[in-house]
Each structure stands twice: as C-alpha cells, then as structure tokens.
Amino acid sequence: MNPEQILLESYISSTGNEISLEEFVSMINQDPSVLDNLYTWNDQSKKAIDQLMDQTKPQKPVEATTVTAEPEKPKTEAESLFAAPGIGEDQPKD
C-alpha cells in the first residue's frame, strides 16, 4: 500500500468522511494542515507522512570526480611513419 492510501485510511478512520483517493490527494495538496492531525493519529500514518516528505526533499547532487589520463609519450620518428594513414592498411597478412 502506498503512503497516500495509508493516509486516506487514517483520514477516514479519524473523520468518518468517506472520500476517494483522488479527492484526498487534492485536499492535502490544497490544505497540507490535514497531515498535521494524521501525523499523530497512529504509527502507520506517521511513517507514511515521513515517506512522502522524504520523496519531496531535494536530493544531494552527485559529486564529480576528475579523471586524468596519463600523458602519452611522444612517438619516435619510426612510429610516426608507420602510424601514417594508408601505410600498412589493406595489406595481406602472411
């Protein structure tokens, strides 16, 4: 059961007012003070309200880490020649 459903059951138990889940959610969005009475109603409603509040808290941003690549060693003249485009490409292998 999600927190809203738990709170709706607590609301109906405490007031005797049978309303739908949609009406209840709309009501608490318009008047959050309804949750004040439900917070002390029972342990289930207290936990449900805590869950709802945790969902609305901004999350801590992820900390970035810096990754550095090892510097490449300079190529020798021979490595540069063999790495030139077109050399060694499409050559049959023995």
A tleap script that builds the chain and sets N, CA, C and O, in Angstrom:
source leaprc.protein.ff14SB
mol = sequence {
  NMET ASN PRO GLU GLN ILE LEU LEU GLU SER
  TYR ILE SER SER THR GLY ASN GLU ILE SER
  LEU GLU GLU PHE VAL SER MET ILE ASN GLN
  ASP PRO SER VAL LEU ASP ASN LEU TYR THR
  TRP ASN ASP GLN SER LYS LYS ALA ILE ASP
  GLN LEU MET ASP GLN THR LYS PRO GLN LYS
  PRO VAL GLU ALA THR THR VAL THR ALA GLU
  PRO GLU LYS PRO LYS THR GLU ALA GLU SER
  LEU PHE ALA ALA PRO GLY ILE GLY GLU ASP
  GLN PRO LYS CASP
}
set mol.1.N position { 0.853 -1.170 0.000 }
set mol.1.CA position { 0.000 0.000 0.000 }
set mol.1.C position { 0.904 1.241 0.000 }
set mol.1.O position { 1.867 1.314 0.763 }
set mol.2.N position { 0.587 2.201 -0.853 }
set mol.2.CA position { 1.432 3.397 -0.914 }
set mol.2.C position { 1.054 4.374 0.211 }
set mol.2.O position { -0.005 4.233 0.822 }
set mol.3.N position { 1.914 5.360 0.483 }
set mol.3.CA position { 1.660 6.281 1.601 }
set mol.3.C position { 0.324 7.011 1.510 }
set mol.3.O position { -0.336 7.226 2.526 }
set mol.4.N position { -0.077 7.393 0.302 }
set mol.4.CA position { -1.346 8.111 0.147 }
set mol.4.C position { -2.525 7.244 0.575 }
set mol.4.O position { -3.457 7.733 1.214 }
set mol.5.N position { -2.488 5.963 0.228 }
set mol.5.CA position { -3.583 5.059 0.607 }
set mol.5.C position { -3.628 4.856 2.119 }
set mol.5.O position { -4.704 4.816 2.716 }
set mol.6.N position { -2.463 4.728 2.726 }
set mol.6.CA position { -2.407 4.586 4.187 }
set mol.6.C position { -3.001 5.821 4.855 }
set mol.6.O position { -3.776 5.711 5.806 }
set mol.7.N position { -2.633 6.994 4.351 }
set mol.7.CA position { -3.147 8.236 4.935 }
set mol.7.C position { -4.641 8.396 4.700 }
set mol.7.O position { -5.352 8.915 5.561 }
set mol.8.N position { -5.123 7.958 3.549 }
set mol.8.CA position { -6.564 8.019 3.285 }
set mol.8.C position { -7.319 7.160 4.295 }
set mol.8.O position { -8.338 7.590 4.837 }
set mol.9.N position { -6.828 5.950 4.550 }
set mol.9.CA position { -7.488 5.081 5.536 }
set mol.9.C position { -7.482 5.724 6.920 }
set mol.9.O position { -8.476 5.660 7.644 }
set mol.10.N position { -6.365 6.342 7.285 }
set mol.10.CA position { -6.296 7.021 8.581 }
set mol.10.C position { -7.258 8.199 8.627 }
set mol.10.O position { -7.904 8.443 9.647 }
set mol.11.N position { -7.351 8.930 7.518 }
set mol.11.CA position { -8.265 10.073 7.447 }
set mol.11.C position { -9.712 9.609 7.620 }
set mol.11.O position { -10.474 10.199 8.386 }
set mol.12.N position { -10.082 8.547 6.903 }
set mol.12.CA position { -11.456 8.029 7.002 }
set mol.12.C position { -11.735 7.540 8.422 }
set mol.12.O position { -12.820 7.769 8.959 }
set mol.13.N position { -10.745 6.861 9.036 }
set mol.13.CA position { -10.921 6.380 10.411 }
set mol.13.C position { -11.093 7.529 11.397 }
set mol.13.O position { -11.884 7.440 12.336 }
set mol.14.N position { -10.345 8.609 11.175 }
set mol.14.CA position { -10.388 9.708 12.142 }
set mol.14.C position { -11.579 10.638 11.943 }
set mol.14.O position { -12.028 11.273 12.897 }
set mol.15.N position { -12.101 10.731 10.711 }
set mol.15.CA position { -13.189 11.682 10.455 }
set mol.15.C position { -14.517 11.018 10.117 }
set mol.15.O position { -15.574 11.625 10.287 }
set mol.16.N position { -14.472 9.784 9.641 }
set mol.16.CA position { -15.694 9.123 9.182 }
set mol.16.C position { -16.139 9.624 7.820 }
set mol.16.O position { -17.204 9.238 7.337 }
set mol.17.N position { -15.344 10.474 7.197 }
set mol.17.CA position { -15.665 11.066 5.903 }
set mol.17.C position { -15.121 10.172 4.784 }
set mol.17.O position { -13.917 10.161 4.529 }
set mol.18.N position { -16.002 9.427 4.118 }
set mol.18.CA position { -15.604 8.525 3.027 }
set mol.18.C position { -15.367 9.329 1.754 }
set mol.18.O position { -16.315 9.816 1.138 }
set mol.19.N position { -14.100 9.469 1.360 }
set mol.19.CA position { -13.774 10.159 0.111 }
set mol.19.C position { -12.837 9.275 -0.709 }
set mol.19.O position { -12.241 8.329 -0.196 }
set mol.20.N position { -12.722 9.606 -1.990 }
set mol.20.CA position { -11.848 8.819 -2.868 }
set mol.20.C position { -10.392 9.240 -2.664 }
set mol.20.O position { -10.103 10.281 -2.075 }
set mol.21.N position { -9.501 8.413 -3.161 }
set mol.21.CA position { -8.076 8.719 -3.065 }
set mol.21.C position { -7.753 10.014 -3.809 }
set mol.21.O position { -6.968 10.830 -3.327 }
set mol.22.N position { -8.355 10.201 -4.978 }
set mol.22.CA position { -8.108 11.416 -5.762 }
set mol.22.C position { -8.558 12.663 -4.998 }
set mol.22.O position { -7.862 13.677 -4.986 }
set mol.23.N position { -9.738 12.576 -4.356 }
set mol.23.CA position { -10.230 13.713 -3.568 }
set mol.23.C position { -9.296 13.997 -2.389 }
set mol.23.O position { -9.025 15.150 -2.054 }
set mol.24.N position { -8.816 12.923 -1.773 }
set mol.24.CA position { -7.933 13.080 -0.622 }
set mol.24.C position { -6.610 13.734 -1.022 }
set mol.24.O position { -6.140 14.655 -0.354 }
set mol.25.N position { -6.018 13.256 -2.107 }
set mol.25.CA position { -4.746 13.827 -2.575 }
set mol.25.C position { -4.929 15.298 -2.934 }
set mol.25.O position { -4.079 16.130 -2.616 }
set mol.26.N position { -6.031 15.615 -3.591 }
set mol.26.CA position { -6.326 17.007 -3.931 }
set mol.26.C position { -6.474 17.848 -2.661 }
set mol.26.O position { -5.995 18.980 -2.593 }
set mol.27.N position { -7.139 17.281 -1.665 }
set mol.27.CA position { -7.368 18.000 -0.416 }
set mol.27.C position { -6.046 18.293 0.303 }
set mol.27.O position { -5.840 19.409 0.778 }
set mol.28.N position { -5.154 17.309 0.388 }
set mol.28.CA position { -3.897 17.566 1.105 }
set mol.28.C position { -2.966 18.483 0.304 }
set mol.28.O position { -2.119 19.168 0.879 }
set mol.29.N position { -3.124 18.493 -1.016 }
set mol.29.CA position { -2.342 19.442 -1.816 }
set mol.29.C position { -2.825 20.872 -1.594 }
set mol.29.O position { -2.025 21.808 -1.610 }
set mol.30.N position { -4.135 21.046 -1.386 }
set mol.30.CA position { -4.698 22.376 -1.149 }
set mol.30.C position { -4.531 22.818 0.299 }
set mol.30.O position { -4.335 24.002 0.576 }
set mol.31.N position { -4.611 21.856 1.224 }
set mol.31.CA position { -4.525 22.187 2.648 }
set mol.31.C position { -3.641 21.164 3.362 }
set mol.31.O position { -4.151 20.200 3.935 }
set mol.32.N position { -2.332 21.364 3.334 }
set mol.32.CA position { -1.420 20.399 3.952 }
set mol.32.C position { -1.594 20.254 5.460 }
set mol.32.O position { -1.065 19.311 6.048 }
set mol.33.N position { -2.328 21.170 6.102 }
set mol.33.CA position { -2.525 21.064 7.553 }
set mol.33.C position { -3.314 19.811 7.930 }
set mol.33.O position { -3.294 19.390 9.087 }
set mol.34.N position { -4.010 19.212 6.958 }
set mol.34.CA position { -4.717 17.946 7.210 }
set mol.34.C position { -3.721 16.895 7.698 }
set mol.34.O position { -4.056 16.044 8.522 }
set mol.35.N position { -2.503 16.964 7.181 }
set mol.35.CA position { -1.485 15.985 7.566 }
set mol.35.C position { -1.058 16.142 9.021 }
set mol.35.O position { -0.601 15.180 9.638 }
set mol.36.N position { -1.202 17.347 9.577 }
set mol.36.CA position { -0.826 17.566 10.977 }
set mol.36.C position { -1.610 16.650 11.909 }
set mol.36.O position { -1.036 16.032 12.805 }
set mol.37.N position { -2.921 16.562 11.698 }
set mol.37.CA position { -3.757 15.702 12.546 }
set mol.37.C position { -3.447 14.230 12.310 }
set mol.37.O position { -3.457 13.432 13.247 }
set mol.38.N position { -3.174 13.874 11.068 }
set mol.38.CA position { -2.906 12.472 10.753 }
set mol.38.C position { -1.547 12.017 11.273 }
set mol.38.O position { -1.350 10.831 11.537 }
set mol.39.N position { -0.609 12.950 11.420 }
set mol.39.CA position { 0.738 12.592 11.868 }
set mol.39.C position { 0.708 11.955 13.252 }
set mol.39.O position { 1.500 11.062 13.552 }
set mol.40.N position { -0.210 12.419 14.087 }
set mol.40.CA position { -0.298 11.879 15.450 }
set mol.40.C position { -1.384 10.812 15.586 }
set mol.40.O position { -1.603 10.297 16.682 }
set mol.41.N position { -2.064 10.475 14.496 }
set mol.41.CA position { -3.173 9.521 14.567 }
set mol.41.C position { -2.686 8.118 14.922 }
set mol.41.O position { -3.214 7.498 15.846 }
set mol.42.N position { -1.686 7.612 14.200 }
set mol.42.CA position { -1.108 6.303 14.509 }
set mol.42.C position { 0.285 6.206 13.880 }
set mol.42.O position { 0.701 7.079 13.119 }
set mol.43.N position { 0.988 5.131 14.214 }
set mol.43.CA position { 2.360 4.969 13.712 }
set mol.43.C position { 2.412 4.805 12.198 }
set mol.43.O position { 3.334 5.293 11.544 }
set mol.44.N position { 1.407 4.110 11.640 }
set mol.44.CA position { 1.392 3.914 10.182 }
set mol.44.C position { 1.276 5.240 9.445 }
set mol.44.O position { 1.983 5.474 8.465 }
set mol.45.N position { 0.388 6.105 9.913 }
set mol.45.CA position { 0.221 7.390 9.224 }
set mol.45.C position { 1.463 8.263 9.408 }
set mol.45.O position { 1.843 9.002 8.500 }
set mol.46.N position { 2.092 8.180 10.577 }
set mol.46.CA position { 3.327 8.939 10.806 }
set mol.46.C position { 4.408 8.493 9.823 }
set mol.46.O position { 5.081 9.328 9.219 }
set mol.47.N position { 4.578 7.176 9.661 }
set mol.47.CA position { 5.579 6.655 8.723 }
set mol.47.C position { 5.240 7.038 7.286 }
set mol.47.O position { 6.131 7.358 6.499 }
set mol.48.N position { 3.960 7.007 6.946 }
set mol.48.CA position { 3.537 7.364 5.586 }
set mol.48.C position { 3.844 8.829 5.287 }
set mol.48.O position { 4.307 9.159 4.195 }
set mol.49.N position { 3.589 9.701 6.249 }
set mol.49.CA position { 3.888 11.129 6.057 }
set mol.49.C position { 5.399 11.332 5.935 }
set mol.49.O position { 5.859 12.109 5.099 }
set mol.50.N position { 6.164 10.632 6.768 }
set mol.50.CA position { 7.625 10.729 6.670 }
set mol.50.C position { 8.111 10.284 5.289 }
set mol.50.O position { 9.011 10.898 4.716 }
set mol.51.N position { 7.513 9.213 4.756 }
set mol.51.CA position { 7.885 8.743 3.414 }
set mol.51.C position { 7.567 9.798 2.362 }
set mol.51.O position { 8.378 10.061 1.475 }
set mol.52.N position { 6.388 10.399 2.461 }
set mol.52.CA position { 6.015 11.440 1.496 }
set mol.52.C position { 6.973 12.623 1.567 }
set mol.52.O position { 7.366 13.171 0.537 }
set mol.53.N position { 7.343 13.013 2.770 }
set mol.53.CA position { 8.251 14.149 2.921 }
set mol.53.C position { 9.642 13.812 2.395 }
set mol.53.O position { 10.310 14.674 1.825 }
set mol.54.N position { 10.084 12.573 2.578 }
set mol.54.CA position { 11.390 12.163 2.050 }
set mol.54.C position { 11.403 12.205 0.531 }
set mol.54.O position { 12.429 12.523 -0.070 }
set mol.55.N position { 10.273 11.886 -0.099 }
set mol.55.CA position { 10.190 11.893 -1.561 }
set mol.55.C position { 10.260 13.305 -2.119 }
set mol.55.O position { 10.690 13.498 -3.256 }
set mol.56.N position { 9.847 14.293 -1.338 }
set mol.56.CA position { 9.809 15.663 -1.852 }
set mol.56.C position { 11.067 16.456 -1.528 }
set mol.56.O position { 11.246 17.566 -2.029 }
set mol.57.N position { 11.948 15.893 -0.690 }
set mol.57.CA position { 13.185 16.601 -0.362 }
set mol.57.C position { 14.108 16.587 -1.576 }
set mol.57.O position { 14.181 15.587 -2.290 }
set mol.58.N position { 14.809 17.687 -1.810 }
set mol.58.CA position { 15.774 17.672 -2.910 }
set mol.58.C position { 16.901 16.691 -2.602 }
set mol.58.O position { 17.366 16.592 -1.466 }
set mol.59.N position { 17.317 15.994 -3.601 }
set mol.59.CA position { 18.384 15.020 -3.431 }
set mol.59.C position { 19.736 15.722 -3.490 }
set mol.59.O position { 19.906 16.718 -4.194 }
set mol.60.N position { 20.687 15.185 -2.739 }
set mol.60.CA position { 22.033 15.732 -2.745 }
set mol.60.C position { 22.646 15.495 -4.125 }
set mol.60.O position { 22.568 14.386 -4.652 }
set mol.61.N position { 23.248 16.517 -4.708 }
set mol.61.CA position { 23.840 16.326 -6.031 }
set mol.61.C position { 25.014 15.353 -5.980 }
set mol.61.O position { 25.703 15.235 -4.967 }
set mol.62.N position { 25.216 14.682 -7.061 }
set mol.62.CA position { 26.330 13.749 -7.160 }
set mol.62.C position { 27.613 14.559 -7.283 }
set mol.62.O position { 27.691 15.516 -8.053 }
set mol.63.N position { 28.606 14.161 -6.519 }
set mol.63.CA position { 29.870 14.879 -6.582 }
set mol.63.C position { 30.680 14.379 -7.771 }
set mol.63.O position { 30.796 13.176 -8.005 }
set mol.64.N position { 31.223 15.307 -8.500 }
set mol.64.CA position { 32.025 14.951 -9.671 }
set mol.64.C position { 33.441 14.601 -9.239 }
set mol.64.O position { 33.977 15.169 -8.287 }
set mol.65.N position { 34.022 13.676 -9.942 }
set mol.65.CA position { 35.420 13.356 -9.716 }
set mol.65.C position { 36.177 13.641 -10.999 }
set mol.65.O position { 35.641 13.505 -12.099 }
set mol.66.N position { 37.405 14.030 -10.843 }
set mol.66.CA position { 38.226 14.343 -12.003 }
set mol.66.C position { 39.069 13.127 -12.344 }
set mol.66.O position { 39.772 12.580 -11.494 }
set mol.67.N position { 38.987 12.720 -13.580 }
set mol.67.CA position { 39.791 11.596 -14.052 }
set mol.67.C position { 40.793 12.152 -15.043 }
set mol.67.O position { 40.432 12.820 -16.011 }
set mol.68.N position { 42.048 11.865 -14.785 }
set mol.68.CA position { 43.072 12.350 -15.709 }
set mol.68.C position { 43.740 11.161 -16.371 }
set mol.68.O position { 44.055 10.162 -15.723 }
set mol.69.N position { 43.947 11.283 -17.655 }
set mol.69.CA position { 44.629 10.228 -18.406 }
set mol.69.C position { 46.127 10.468 -18.316 }
set mol.69.O position { 46.598 11.602 -18.228 }
set mol.70.N position { 46.851 9.371 -18.342 }
set mol.70.CA position { 48.298 9.515 -18.334 }
set mol.70.C position { 48.729 10.158 -19.644 }
set mol.70.O position { 48.196 9.830 -20.704 }
set mol.71.N position { 49.686 11.066 -19.576 }
set mol.71.CA position { 50.131 11.700 -20.820 }
set mol.71.C position { 50.784 10.672 -21.742 }
set mol.71.O position { 51.510 9.781 -21.300 }
set mol.72.N position { 50.504 10.824 -23.022 }
set mol.72.CA position { 51.095 9.902 -23.992 }
set mol.72.C position { 52.543 10.296 -24.228 }
set mol.72.O position { 52.887 11.476 -24.304 }
set mol.73.N position { 53.380 9.271 -24.342 }
set mol.73.CA position { 54.786 9.575 -24.632 }
set mol.73.C position { 54.891 9.962 -26.102 }
set mol.73.O position { 54.139 9.448 -26.930 }
set mol.74.N position { 55.787 10.836 -26.426 }
set mol.74.CA position { 55.940 11.232 -27.826 }
set mol.74.C position { 56.374 10.043 -28.677 }
set mol.74.O position { 57.171 9.211 -28.243 }
set mol.75.N position { 55.845 9.976 -29.885 }
set mol.75.CA position { 56.193 8.876 -30.789 }
set mol.75.C position { 57.561 9.136 -31.406 }
set mol.75.O position { 57.968 10.271 -31.652 }
set mol.76.N position { 58.237 8.036 -31.637 }
set mol.76.CA position { 59.514 8.154 -32.343 }
set mol.76.C position { 59.219 8.413 -33.812 }
set mol.76.O position { 58.074 8.304 -34.252 }
set mol.77.N position { 60.246 8.752 -34.563 }
set mol.77.CA position { 60.067 9.018 -35.992 }
set mol.77.C position { 59.548 7.771 -36.700 }
set mol.77.O position { 58.675 7.871 -37.562 }
set mol.78.N position { 60.073 6.601 -36.349 }
set mol.78.CA position { 59.640 5.345 -36.978 }
set mol.78.C position { 58.171 5.068 -36.651 }
set mol.78.O position { 57.407 4.666 -37.529 }
set mol.79.N position { 57.774 5.278 -35.400 }
set mol.79.CA position { 56.374 5.059 -35.025 }
set mol.79.C position { 55.463 6.017 -35.777 }
set mol.79.O position { 54.361 5.650 -36.184 }
set mol.80.N position { 55.925 7.229 -35.955 }
set mol.80.CA position { 55.128 8.208 -36.688 }
set mol.80.C position { 54.941 7.793 -38.138 }
set mol.80.O position { 53.854 7.956 -38.692 }
set mol.81.N position { 55.999 7.250 -38.768 }
set mol.81.CA position { 55.904 6.819 -40.162 }
set mol.81.C position { 54.930 5.655 -40.312 }
set mol.81.O position { 54.100 5.646 -41.221 }
set mol.82.N position { 55.034 4.677 -39.421 }
set mol.82.CA position { 54.160 3.509 -39.523 }
set mol.82.C position { 52.722 3.832 -39.126 }
set mol.82.O position { 51.790 3.116 -39.493 }
set mol.83.N position { 52.557 4.894 -38.389 }
set mol.83.CA position { 51.208 5.274 -37.980 }
set mol.83.C position { 50.562 6.209 -38.981 }
set mol.83.O position { 49.412 6.612 -38.803 }
set mol.84.N position { 51.289 6.559 -40.036 }
set mol.84.CA position { 50.733 7.469 -41.041 }
set mol.84.C position { 49.565 6.809 -41.747 }
set mol.84.O position { 49.593 5.599 -41.969 }
set mol.85.N position { 48.541 7.565 -42.105 }
set mol.85.CA position { 47.378 6.986 -42.775 }
set mol.85.C position { 47.765 6.334 -44.097 }
set mol.85.O position { 48.558 6.876 -44.867 }
set mol.86.N position { 47.196 5.174 -44.342 }
set mol.86.CA position { 47.414 4.474 -45.602 }
set mol.86.C position { 48.549 3.482 -45.568 }
set mol.86.O position { 48.589 2.570 -46.394 }
set mol.87.N position { 49.471 3.629 -44.642 }
set mol.87.CA position { 50.589 2.687 -44.586 }
set mol.87.C position { 50.161 1.482 -43.771 }
set mol.87.O position { 49.688 1.615 -42.642 }
set mol.88.N position { 50.330 0.318 -44.346 }
set mol.88.CA position { 50.004 -0.921 -43.659 }
set mol.88.C position { 48.549 -1.281 -43.706 }
set mol.88.O position { 48.166 -2.329 -43.187 }
set mol.89.N position { 47.713 -0.455 -44.309 }
set mol.89.CA position { 46.290 -0.762 -44.395 }
set mol.89.C position { 46.025 -1.636 -45.608 }
set mol.89.O position { 46.695 -1.504 -46.632 }
set mol.90.N position { 45.075 -2.503 -45.498 }
set mol.90.CA position { 44.649 -3.386 -46.577 }
set mol.90.C position { 45.793 -4.211 -47.153 }
set mol.90.O position { 45.754 -4.585 -48.326 }
set mol.91.N position { 46.790 -4.493 -46.361 }
set mol.91.CA position { 47.885 -5.343 -46.811 }
set mol.91.C position { 47.552 -6.774 -46.422 }
set mol.91.O position { 47.096 -7.024 -45.306 }
set mol.92.N position { 47.775 -7.718 -47.336 }
set mol.92.CA position { 47.513 -9.119 -46.978 }
set mol.92.C position { 48.458 -9.557 -45.869 }
set mol.92.O position { 49.630 -9.182 -45.839 }
set mol.93.N position { 47.921 -10.354 -44.965 }
set mol.93.CA position { 48.730 -10.857 -43.862 }
set mol.93.C position { 49.199 -12.251 -44.214 }
set mol.93.O position { 48.454 -13.042 -44.791 }
set mol.94.N position { 50.453 -12.550 -43.860 }
set mol.94.CA position { 51.020 -13.879 -44.150 }
set mol.94.C position { 50.499 -14.903 -43.195 }
set mol.94.O position { 50.865 -16.075 -43.287 }
savepdb mol mol.pdb
quit
